[in-house]
Amino acid sequence: MSAQLPDKLKALLDTPVFVSVATIQPDGSPQVSPVWVKCDGDDVVFSTTVSRRKYKNLRRDPRVTVMLLPFTDPYTYAEIRGEASMTTEGGQALIDELSLKYTGLKYVEWNPRSVREAPRVVVRVTPRKVVGRV
């Protein structure tokens, strides 16, 4: 059963707020990465490449937690627990959109080495539970 994101949380996700994504390693330990995100309805969307650990972890086990903690308001936070689905469709377009949102530049302009990166995927996190102080 999916959960709804509060409107204030959706508004925060539409700003260039940094979040951390936690996935589960093969040995059961956590793996955490900072990512750029956007909100799509009640889903949280981010981009990664097929060579990264979080992609490999999510392919094996789609359970994921997204933690939002705005540096301008550290007593506001949200933990979004859910399941991830992934597709290669739209991967490059998403990273360009997120890079513009966070840096004001297309991704290849912000990170010229990205032309050598592995293929990109769109990761869609469908929330199961949302906790925090938003």
N, C-alpha and C positions, 0 to 999 in steps of 0.2 A: 504494500500500500504506500503510495507516495504522499509526501507532505507538501504543504504550500509554504512559500517564502513570504514573510511579512513585507508589506510595501516599503517600509523603511530599509529593510535589508536589500530589497531589489534596487532601491535608489543608491545605496552604498556600492553595490556590485556594478552599477553603471558608471561609477567614478573610477579613476585610476588607483584603486585601492589594491594593495598587494595581499595575496592570500597564500597560505601554505596548503599543500595537498599531501595527505598521508595515504600511502598504499602499504600493502603487506608483502614483505619479502618471502622468498621460498622457505626460509627457516622460521617464519612466523613473526619475525621482528619488524618494527615499523621502518618505513623509508619516507622521508619528508622532503618536499621540494617547494620553493617559491614559484608561483606562476602568475601570469596575467590572465584575467578572466573577464567574462561578460555574462549577463543574465539573459536567458531566453525563456520567457514565461516563468515557470517555477524551476527550470533547470539552470545549472551553472555550467558554462562552456569554457574550455581552454584548449590550447594546442600543445602538442609535443611531437617528437619524432619517434619512428619505430625503433631507433637504436637506444633510446633512453630507458633507464631502469623502471621508471613509473609505467611506461607503456607495457613492458614485459610483465611487470607485476599485475597490472590491470587485465591483461590478456588471460593470465592464469587465475586471478581472483578479482572480480570487478568491484568488491567492496572498497569504499573510499571515504575519506573525510576531508572536507574543505574547511579550513579555519581562517576566519576573517578577523583581523585585529588592526583597525586603522591607527596609524602612528599619531594622528592628530587628536584622537579620542580613545586612549587605551582602555577606558572602562566600558567601551562599547565593543562587543565581540559576538561572533556567532560561530557555531560549529554545525556544519551541514553534513550529516551522515547519509550516505546513499550508495547507489550502484552506478557504475560507469558503463556506457556503451561507446564504441569507437567506430569511426569511418574515415577513410582517406578522402572522401568527397568533401571538397571545400577546405582542405587543410591549409593550403597556401593563402587562400583568401582570408581565412580567420586570423592567421598570424599577422598578416598585413594590417587587418582591421585593429587588432589588439595593439600592435606596435604603434600605429597612429594614435590610438587612445592614450597609451602610456608615455610615448616619447615624442610624438609629433612627426615621426618619420616612418616611411615604409620599412619593413623588416630588413630587407637587404641593404638599405642605407644605414640603418642603425647597427646591423651586424653583417658586414660584408663577407665574413666567412661562411654565412648561412648558405651560400650557393653550393657548398660542398656537403651540406647536411643530408642525412637520410630523409626519406619521404615523411611528410607531415601527416598527422591525423588530427581529427576533431574529437575531443573527449567531451561527452555530455554526461553530466552527473545529475541523475534524477534523485531528489532528496527523499529519504525515508523518514528522517527525523531532524528537526532543527531545534537547537538549544542555544542559550546565550542571553545576552543583555543588549538588545537592539531597540 
